[in-house]
Amino acid sequence: MFAMLLVLATAGGSAPSDTTWCAPPRPAEPLLLDAHFLPARGQGRTGPDSEYINLAGLLGTGIHRVPEDSIAVVRDETVCHNIAKQLFRTPVPVLIVRVGRFFLVDDQHSRDAPHPFWEVMVFDEHWKGVTSYGEGQ
């Protein structure tokens, strides 16, 4: 099944886009900032930018900076729905971003202060869980 998800996720925009399960990126989307190795600081958060470059701490997993054309928002409803069902008891729309051969999956909980509670799951090209990162996990 995960191989089928990979095929669907990497098929370049051939499926019609319905945003029922694929969450749209928010303004200044933190997950896209993560994918570009840029600081993804929530509102009201303090400290140096380096503390908010979330993927930098995952370099040991094989995740690294990739060219712009290797980063894409997955908009295939079948993929988003299947991943949402796998991850959550009550499925919610998810934002999935492909970063090279990895996929970042976020339910888009707030990263803002004072009590951020969010988690991003990282999968490889076979949809095998690699790691996760976030706050309040």
Secondary structure, DSSP 8 states (H G I E B T S, - for coil): -HHHHHHHHHSTT-S---TTTB----TT-HHHHHHTT-----TT--S-GGGG-GGGGGGGGT-----GGGEEEE--HHHHHHHHHHH-SS---BEEEEETTEEEEE------SSS--EEEEEE-TT--EEEEEEE--
